Amino acid sequence: MPVSEVPRLLKRAEHYVRQTKFREALALYDQAIRLEPGNAEGWSQRAAAKIEMERFAEAIADCNQALALNPNHADAWSRKGLALYHLGQYVPALAAATRAVTLNGNDASAWYVRGICLEETGKSEEAEIAYAKSLELEILLDIREEKNRVGK
């Protein structure tokens, strides 16, 4: 299978993740990574699936691989933060989530991860600010989606 098939494989894998068919998704992510090991997005997306499967240490390893390929991959930083959070590693999780929002200030998930990490590290006031930013971005996304839906 040619490397040009990687985007299609990643899309299909994402579809399986949405359906909670994680085994099928991982098989496609694995195939995409074998075809194009230098594709940071493939590693990052596979990490997201592994987080859903509660395979947090494996997800961190995939995020680290994505970040080795692209140190500015905001989603990989956000996913790494979430996986670290689930492992109770709140300080490095906060650092990863902070890097994610620095790279992409419009990522509601990254702001939420930052908020939960701030809360766990005893920074409640900062956590509230992060939660508010996350909620604001979620509302904006909902409005944008509704406008797109109505406009069609």
MARSENU-656253 format. One line per field, with one value per residue: residue number from 1; residue in three letters; chain; x, y, z of N, C-alpha, C, O in turn. Coordinates in nm, 3 decimals, decimal comma, padded with zeros to 5 digits, m for minus. Atoms other than C-alpha are relative to their C-alpha. Layout:
BEGIN
pos = c(NUM	...)
code = c(Ala	...)
unit = c(A	...)
nu = c(X	...)
nv = c(Y	...)
nw = c(Z	...)
cau = c(X	...)
cav = c(Y	...)
caw = c(Z	...)
cu = c(X	...)
cv = c(Y	...)
cw = c(Z	...)
ou = c(X	...)
ov = c(Y	...)
ow = c(Z	...)
This chain:
BEGIN
pos = c(1	2	3	4	5	6	7	8	9	10	11	12	13	14	15	16	17	18	19	20	21	22	23	24	25	26	27	28	29	30	31	32	33	34	35	36	37	38	39	40	41	42	43	44	45	46	47	48	49	50	51	52	53	54	55	56	57	58	59	60	61	62	63	64	65	66	67	68	69	70	71	72	73	74	75	76	77	78	79	80	81	82	83	84	85	86	87	88	89	90	91	92	93	94	95	96	97	98	99	100	101	102	103	104	105	106	107	108	109	110	111	112	113	114	115	116	117	118	119	120	121	122	123	124	125	126	127	128	129	130	131	132	133	134	135	136	137	138	139	140	141	142	143	144	145	146	147	148	149	150	151	152)
code = c(Met	Pro	Val	Ser	Glu	Val	Pro	Arg	Leu	Leu	Lys	Arg	Ala	Glu	His	Tyr	Val	Arg	Gln	Thr	Lys	Phe	Arg	Glu	Ala	Leu	Ala	Leu	Tyr	Asp	Gln	Ala	Ile	Arg	Leu	Glu	Pro	Gly	Asn	Ala	Glu	Gly	Trp	Ser	Gln	Arg	Ala	Ala	Ala	Lys	Ile	Glu	Met	Glu	Arg	Phe	Ala	Glu	Ala	Ile	Ala	Asp	Cys	Asn	Gln	Ala	Leu	Ala	Leu	Asn	Pro	Asn	His	Ala	Asp	Ala	Trp	Ser	Arg	Lys	Gly	Leu	Ala	Leu	Tyr	His	Leu	Gly	Gln	Tyr	Val	Pro	Ala	Leu	Ala	Ala	Ala	Thr	Arg	Ala	Val	Thr	Leu	Asn	Gly	Asn	Asp	Ala	Ser	Ala	Trp	Tyr	Val	Arg	Gly	Ile	Cys	Leu	Glu	Glu	Thr	Gly	Lys	Ser	Glu	Glu	Ala	Glu	Ile	Ala	Tyr	Ala	Lys	Ser	Leu	Glu	Leu	Glu	Ile	Leu	Leu	Asp	Ile	Arg	Glu	Glu	Lys	Asn	Arg	Val	Gly	Lys)
unit = c(A	A	A	A	A	A	A	A	A	A	A	A	A	A	A	A	A	A	A	A	A	A	A	A	A	A	A	A	A	A	A	A	A	A	A	A	A	A	A	A	A	A	A	A	A	A	A	A	A	A	A	A	A	A	A	A	A	A	A	A	A	A	A	A	A	A	A	A	A	A	A	A	A	A	A	A	A	A	A	A	A	A	A	A	A	A	A	A	A	A	A	A	A	A	A	A	A	A	A	A	A	A	A	A	A	A	A	A	A	A	A	A	A	A	A	A	A	A	A	A	A	A	A	A	A	A	A	A	A	A	A	A	A	A	A	A	A	A	A	A	A	A	A	A	A	A	A	A	A	A	A	A)
nu = c(00,086	m00,084	00,006	00,111	00,120	m00,003	00,112	00,124	m00,007	00,022	00,143	00,077	m00,029	00,077	00,139	00,012	m00,010	00,130	00,092	m00,064	m00,058	m00,140	m00,090	m00,004	m00,069	m00,143	m00,057	m00,020	m00,107	m00,126	m00,030	m00,040	m00,132	m00,099	m00,018	m00,062	m00,037	m00,033	00,123	00,032	00,145	00,035	m00,038	00,086	00,136	m00,003	m00,003	00,137	00,073	m00,051	00,055	00,138	m00,010	m00,065	m00,138	m00,060	m00,145	m00,020	00,040	m00,110	m00,108	00,039	m00,011	m00,142	m00,046	00,055	m00,071	m00,136	00,012	00,050	00,009	00,109	00,128	00,083	00,084	m00,084	m00,024	00,125	00,025	m00,100	00,046	00,114	m00,048	m00,076	00,099	00,062	m00,100	m00,026	m00,122	00,066	m00,092	m00,035	00,123	00,025	m00,098	00,040	00,123	m00,036	m00,064	00,106	00,078	m00,091	m00,007	00,133	00,085	00,141	00,029	00,077	m00,044	m00,128	00,030	00,062	m00,107	m00,079	00,081	00,002	m00,136	m00,017	00,077	m00,072	m00,124	00,036	00,011	00,143	00,040	m00,046	00,082	00,128	m00,023	m00,017	00,132	00,082	m00,047	00,045	00,144	00,019	m00,035	00,103	00,121	m00,027	00,004	00,140	00,066	m00,051	00,059	00,142	00,010	m00,028	00,111	00,116	m00,032	m00,002)
nv = c(m00,119	m00,120	m00,101	m00,090	00,053	m00,030	m00,084	00,079	00,092	m00,077	m00,037	00,121	00,032	m00,096	00,045	00,114	m00,051	m00,060	00,112	00,077	00,124	m00,035	00,099	m00,030	m00,129	00,021	00,072	m00,099	m00,090	00,075	00,008	m00,134	m00,030	00,083	m00,060	m00,132	m00,016	m00,139	m00,078	m00,027	00,007	00,140	00,034	m00,075	00,056	00,131	m00,029	m00,033	00,126	00,072	m00,066	00,049	00,138	m00,009	00,048	m00,132	00,002	00,017	m00,127	m00,094	00,038	m00,046	m00,146	m00,033	00,024	m00,110	m00,123	00,010	m00,034	m00,137	m00,052	m00,098	00,068	m00,038	00,111	00,098	m00,055	00,009	00,142	00,041	m00,054	00,078	00,133	m00,020	m00,028	00,127	00,076	m00,072	m00,080	m00,128	m00,109	00,009	m00,013	m00,143	m00,055	00,040	m00,071	m00,140	m00,007	00,016	m00,123	m00,101	00,025	m00,015	m00,061	00,024	00,140	00,010	00,118	m00,031	m00,089	00,081	00,081	m00,094	m00,029	00,111	00,011	m00,111	00,032	00,105	m00,055	m00,098	m00,135	m00,005	m00,121	00,016	00,106	m00,060	m00,077	00,098	00,059	m00,101	m00,009	00,122	m00,012	m00,104	00,058	00,101	m00,072	m00,054	00,113	00,040	m00,102	00,014	00,121	m00,025	m00,086	00,083	00,093	m00,076	m00,059	00,103)
nw = c(00,000	00,008	m00,106	00,030	m00,064	m00,143	m00,045	00,003	m00,114	m00,122	m00,003	m00,034	m00,140	m00,080	00,007	m00,092	m00,137	m00,033	m00,022	m00,108	00,055	m00,019	00,061	00,143	00,014	m00,023	00,115	00,107	m00,042	00,013	00,142	00,044	m00,057	00,074	00,133	m00,012	m00,141	m00,026	m00,004	m00,140	m00,022	m00,022	m00,138	m00,090	00,004	m00,066	m00,143	m00,042	m00,010	m00,117	m00,118	m00,011	m00,045	m00,130	00,015	m00,013	00,021	00,144	00,063	m00,022	00,092	00,135	m00,001	00,004	00,137	00,080	m00,037	00,052	00,143	00,011	m00,137	m00,010	00,027	m00,115	m00,043	m00,070	m00,134	m00,075	m00,029	m00,097	m00,127	m00,049	m00,041	m00,124	m00,103	m00,039	m00,076	m00,124	00,014	00,024	00,036	00,143	00,077	00,011	00,095	00,135	00,035	00,018	00,132	00,100	00,016	00,055	00,144	00,059	m00,102	00,031	m00,024	m00,123	m00,075	m00,064	m00,111	m00,106	m00,060	m00,081	m00,118	m00,096	m00,055	m00,093	m00,120	m00,074	m00,057	m00,102	00,058	00,030	00,072	00,138	00,057	00,039	00,123	00,108	00,024	00,067	00,139	00,066	00,021	00,102	00,131	00,031	00,041	00,134	00,094	00,015	00,082	00,136	00,057	00,023	00,119	00,118	00,019	00,045	00,130	00,108)
cau = c(00,000	00,145	00,217	m00,052	m00,308	m00,208	m00,462	m00,741	m00,628	m00,621	m00,973	m01,106	m00,934	m01,092	m01,430	m01,373	m01,269	m01,595	m01,776	m01,564	m01,422	m01,075	m00,919	m01,011	m00,888	m00,553	m00,500	m00,545	m00,325	m00,056	m00,078	m00,055	00,247	00,422	00,366	00,475	00,657	00,751	00,387	00,337	m00,040	m00,062	00,124	m00,088	m00,417	m00,314	m00,236	m00,592	m00,733	m00,508	m00,628	m00,986	m00,876	m00,712	m00,369	m00,212	00,157	00,135	m00,043	00,240	00,494	00,299	00,276	00,650	00,708	00,478	00,659	00,999	00,879	00,703	00,775	00,494	00,216	m00,045	m00,275	00,011	00,093	m00,273	m00,308	00,017	m00,115	m00,438	m00,258	m00,017	m00,312	m00,475	m00,152	m00,154	00,148	m00,009	00,297	00,425	00,062	00,021	00,341	00,217	m00,129	00,023	00,242	m00,069	m00,263	00,045	00,057	m00,319	m00,512	m00,839	m00,830	m01,107	m00,984	m00,634	m00,775	m00,986	m00,686	m00,491	m00,776	m00,794	m00,416	m00,414	m00,684	m00,485	m00,177	m00,369	m00,408	m00,787	m00,814	m00,603	m00,805	m01,128	m00,982	m00,880	m01,224	m01,391	m01,175	m01,258	m01,630	m01,612	m01,442	m01,694	m01,981	m01,819	m01,770	m02,134	m02,251	m02,030	m02,156	m02,517	m02,466	m02,311	m02,596	m02,867	m02,689	m02,695)
cav = c(00,000	00,342	00,622	00,827	00,603	00,725	01,012	00,772	00,519	00,789	00,905	00,549	00,493	00,812	00,682	00,358	00,550	00,747	00,411	00,282	00,010	00,055	m00,272	m00,186	00,172	00,059	m00,180	00,110	00,343	00,075	00,033	00,409	00,436	00,145	00,317	00,659	00,645	01,012	01,126	01,287	01,299	00,920	00,880	01,148	01,002	00,653	00,804	00,942	00,595	00,447	00,709	00,603	00,245	00,359	00,252	00,570	00,473	00,356	00,680	00,882	00,685	00,761	01,130	01,137	00,989	01,250	01,526	01,395	01,435	01,767	01,945	02,192	01,933	02,087	01,784	01,555	01,789	01,798	01,419	01,369	01,598	01,401	01,065	01,195	01,330	00,987	00,840	01,092	01,280	01,622	01,849	01,710	01,689	02,059	02,139	01,944	02,102	02,448	02,383	02,271	02,591	02,798	02,636	02,640	02,878	02,775	02,412	02,369	02,022	02,148	02,426	02,173	01,943	02,244	02,324	01,978	01,974	02,318	02,203	01,893	02,106	02,335	02,631	02,664	03,023	02,953	02,634	02,835	03,061	02,759	02,599	02,925	02,946	02,584	02,648	02,967	02,779	02,493	02,740	02,910	02,571	02,480	02,811	02,765	02,409	02,520	02,799	02,551	02,305	02,569	02,721	02,393)
caw = c(00,000	m00,093	00,153	m00,023	00,151	00,498	00,519	00,422	00,682	00,951	00,859	00,872	01,206	01,346	01,233	01,422	01,735	01,725	01,711	02,003	01,776	01,916	01,795	01,437	01,482	01,624	01,334	01,090	01,293	01,306	00,930	00,872	01,102	00,927	00,591	00,713	01,048	01,015	01,025	01,366	01,321	01,299	01,628	01,794	01,677	01,788	02,129	02,146	02,081	02,348	02,597	02,524	02,595	02,922	02,794	02,926	02,932	02,570	02,479	02,633	02,430	02,111	02,206	02,268	01,923	01,765	01,954	01,849	01,490	01,549	01,880	01,804	01,762	01,992	01,996	02,098	02,388	02,495	02,473	02,662	02,935	02,961	02,975	03,241	03,438	03,436	03,572	03,857	03,723	03,765	03,741	03,408	03,290	03,364	03,174	02,871	02,880	02,916	02,612	02,421	02,494	02,414	02,070	02,012	02,234	02,068	02,182	02,438	02,537	02,610	02,828	03,017	03,072	03,194	03,433	03,588	03,630	03,791	04,029	04,125	04,191	04,426	04,189	04,208	04,088	03,779	03,724	03,715	03,447	03,238	03,282	03,178	02,866	02,782	02,824	02,618	02,333	02,354	02,328	02,028	01,861	01,927	01,777	01,472	01,420	01,455	01,201	00,959	01,014	00,965	00,667	00,473)
cu = c(00,090	m00,022	m00,118	m00,132	m00,010	m00,114	m00,133	m00,005	m00,028	m00,146	m00,086	00,020	m00,078	m00,147	m00,023	00,008	m00,133	m00,105	00,044	00,046	00,152	00,097	00,016	00,077	00,151	00,066	00,027	00,109	00,136	00,044	00,049	00,141	00,108	00,029	00,077	00,035	00,036	m00,121	m00,043	m00,149	m00,045	00,030	m00,094	m00,142	m00,005	00,003	m00,141	m00,083	00,045	m00,047	m00,144	m00,004	00,065	00,139	00,091	00,151	00,033	m00,035	00,111	00,115	m00,031	00,009	00,147	00,057	m00,049	00,078	00,146	00,001	m00,041	m00,020	m00,113	m00,137	m00,090	m00,086	00,080	00,031	m00,125	m00,028	00,101	m00,040	m00,113	00,045	00,079	m00,093	m00,062	00,094	00,038	00,127	m00,040	00,095	00,045	m00,124	m00,033	00,096	m00,039	m00,124	00,027	00,068	m00,106	m00,078	00,087	00,006	m00,134	m00,095	m00,149	m00,042	m00,069	00,046	00,129	m00,021	m00,062	00,106	00,086	m00,074	00,003	00,138	00,029	m00,073	00,073	00,129	m00,029	m00,014	m00,145	m00,042	00,042	m00,082	m00,133	00,012	00,012	m00,134	m00,090	00,039	m00,046	m00,149	m00,032	00,027	m00,101	m00,127	00,019	m00,003	m00,143	m00,075	00,041	m00,060	m00,148	m00,020	00,026	m00,116	m00,121	00,023	m00,004	m00,137)
cv = c(00,124	00,097	00,095	m00,047	00,037	00,092	m00,076	m00,097	00,073	00,041	m00,119	m00,036	00,093	m00,039	m00,116	00,045	00,058	m00,108	m00,090	m00,139	00,018	m00,100	00,028	00,130	m00,019	m00,072	00,097	00,100	m00,068	m00,008	00,135	00,033	m00,084	00,061	00,131	00,028	00,144	00,092	00,019	m00,015	m00,144	m00,044	00,067	m00,057	m00,138	00,019	00,030	m00,127	m00,077	00,064	m00,049	m00,143	m00,011	m00,065	00,123	00,002	m00,016	00,129	00,104	m00,031	00,045	00,152	00,042	m00,020	00,113	00,128	m00,003	00,039	00,145	00,056	00,101	m00,060	00,019	m00,115	m00,105	00,049	m00,014	m00,145	m00,053	00,050	m00,081	m00,138	00,010	00,027	m00,131	m00,090	00,069	00,083	00,144	00,113	m00,013	00,010	00,147	00,065	m00,032	00,076	00,149	00,020	m00,009	00,129	00,115	m00,014	00,021	00,048	m00,021	m00,144	m00,015	m00,118	00,029	00,092	m00,078	m00,085	00,089	00,031	m00,112	m00,019	00,112	m00,028	m00,102	00,050	00,116	00,143	00,022	00,122	m00,007	m00,107	00,055	00,080	m00,095	m00,065	00,097	00,014	m00,122	00,008	00,102	m00,056	m00,105	00,067	00,057	m00,110	m00,045	00,099	m00,014	m00,123	00,019	00,089	m00,079	m00,095	00,071	00,055	m00,099	m00,031)
cw = c(00,000	00,117	m00,022	00,063	00,148	00,044	00,003	00,118	00,131	00,014	00,039	00,146	00,092	00,006	00,097	00,145	00,044	00,028	00,115	m00,047	00,000	m00,063	m00,150	m00,026	00,016	m00,116	m00,115	00,035	m00,014	m00,146	m00,053	00,049	m00,068	m00,137	00,007	00,146	00,037	00,006	00,146	00,030	00,026	00,142	00,100	00,003	00,066	00,152	00,052	00,017	00,124	00,130	00,023	00,055	00,139	00,000	00,002	m00,024	m00,149	m00,074	00,014	m00,094	m00,142	m00,010	m00,009	m00,140	m00,092	00,026	m00,043	m00,148	m00,021	00,141	00,021	m00,030	00,123	00,051	00,075	00,141	00,087	00,042	00,102	00,138	00,060	00,049	00,131	00,117	00,051	00,078	00,131	m00,002	m00,035	m00,042	m00,146	m00,090	m00,022	m00,099	m00,144	m00,045	m00,024	m00,135	m00,110	m00,021	m00,050	m00,153	m00,069	00,109	m00,023	00,021	00,136	00,086	00,076	00,120	00,115	00,072	00,089	00,130	00,103	00,064	00,100	00,130	00,086	00,063	00,095	m00,050	m00,048	m00,081	m00,146	m00,071	m00,049	m00,129	m00,119	m00,034	m00,076	m00,146	m00,079	m00,034	m00,108	m00,141	m00,042	m00,050	m00,140	m00,105	m00,026	m00,089	m00,145	m00,068	m00,030	m00,121	m00,127	m00,031	m00,058	m00,140	m00,115	m00,051)
ou = c(00,185	m00,127	m00,173	m00,228	m00,113	m00,180	m00,214	m00,110	m00,101	m00,201	m00,177	m00,075	m00,134	m00,211	m00,122	m00,064	m00,179	m00,198	m00,017	00,047	00,215	00,201	00,126	00,156	00,229	00,180	00,130	00,190	00,233	00,161	00,147	00,221	00,219	00,144	00,160	m00,036	00,039	m00,105	m00,099	m00,187	m00,133	m00,051	m00,137	m00,202	m00,102	m00,058	m00,178	m00,159	m00,037	m00,068	m00,183	m00,099	00,084	00,184	00,153	00,201	00,125	00,032	00,140	00,175	00,057	00,054	00,181	00,141	00,027	00,108	00,205	00,098	00,002	m00,125	m00,145	m00,229	m00,078	m00,098	00,031	00,032	m00,116	m00,065	00,065	m00,030	m00,114	00,000	00,062	m00,072	m00,073	00,050	00,126	00,176	m00,025	00,057	00,036	m00,114	m00,073	00,056	m00,030	m00,131	m00,032	00,041	m00,099	m00,103	00,036	00,012	m00,139	m00,155	m00,229	m00,149	m00,003	00,051	00,144	00,044	m00,032	00,107	00,124	m00,013	00,022	00,149	00,089	m00,022	00,081	00,178	00,062	m00,011	m00,171	m00,124	m00,034	m00,110	m00,179	m00,078	m00,045	m00,167	m00,162	m00,047	m00,090	m00,190	m00,118	m00,050	m00,135	m00,188	m00,071	m00,056	m00,179	m00,153	m00,043	m00,100	m00,197	m00,110	m00,043	m00,151	m00,184	m00,069	m00,002	m00,152)
ov = c(00,131	00,096	00,149	00,029	00,015	00,060	m00,056	m00,114	00,023	00,038	m00,107	m00,075	00,048	m00,028	m00,119	m00,008	00,033	m00,086	m00,194	m00,234	00,039	m00,059	00,023	00,139	00,032	m00,041	00,087	00,137	m00,007	00,010	00,140	00,090	m00,035	00,061	00,161	00,102	00,177	00,214	m00,073	m00,059	m00,168	m00,111	00,005	m00,071	m00,171	m00,058	m00,015	m00,139	m00,136	m00,006	m00,078	m00,182	m00,120	m00,118	00,158	00,093	00,048	00,166	00,179	00,060	00,094	00,205	00,135	00,058	00,163	00,203	00,102	00,096	00,211	00,035	00,134	00,012	m00,054	m00,135	m00,163	m00,031	m00,053	m00,171	m00,133	m00,023	m00,108	m00,184	m00,073	m00,023	m00,152	m00,176	00,022	00,124	00,188	00,195	00,085	00,057	00,188	00,150	00,053	00,124	00,209	00,118	00,062	00,169	00,209	00,086	00,065	m00,032	00,017	m00,185	m00,011	m00,106	m00,008	00,076	m00,052	m00,092	00,050	00,037	m00,086	m00,057	00,088	m00,001	m00,088	m00,007	00,190	00,237	00,033	00,111	00,028	m00,096	00,020	00,078	m00,069	m00,083	00,058	00,026	m00,110	m00,025	00,079	m00,031	m00,115	00,021	00,047	m00,089	m00,074	00,059	m00,008	m00,117	m00,028	00,064	m00,061	m00,115	00,020	00,062	m00,058	m00,114)
ow = c(00,077	00,182	00,074	00,069	00,211	00,143	00,093	00,181	00,217	00,124	00,122	00,214	00,192	00,111	00,169	00,230	00,155	00,105	00,139	00,031	m00,103	m00,115	m00,204	m00,121	m00,064	m00,152	m00,182	m00,050	m00,061	m00,178	m00,127	m00,025	m00,090	m00,182	m00,078	00,215	00,156	00,011	00,206	00,139	00,110	00,206	00,197	00,110	00,133	00,225	00,160	00,113	00,194	00,229	00,136	00,123	00,191	00,101	m00,098	m00,091	m00,199	m00,171	m00,079	m00,151	m00,213	m00,111	m00,082	m00,185	m00,175	m00,067	m00,067	m00,198	m00,115	00,201	00,135	m00,067	00,221	00,172	00,172	00,235	00,203	00,156	00,189	00,237	00,180	00,154	00,220	00,228	00,172	00,154	00,203	00,104	m00,149	m00,126	m00,220	m00,204	m00,131	m00,178	m00,232	m00,158	m00,112	m00,205	m00,210	m00,134	m00,111	m00,225	m00,184	00,181	00,062	m00,026	00,240	00,208	00,193	00,223	00,232	00,194	00,199	00,237	00,221	00,180	00,204	00,239	00,209	00,161	00,132	00,030	m00,167	m00,172	m00,236	m00,191	m00,158	m00,213	m00,225	m00,152	m00,168	m00,234	m00,194	m00,145	m00,193	m00,234	m00,160	m00,147	m00,224	m00,215	m00,140	m00,175	m00,235	m00,185	m00,133	m00,201	m00,227	m00,147	m00,151	m00,221	m00,231	m00,140)
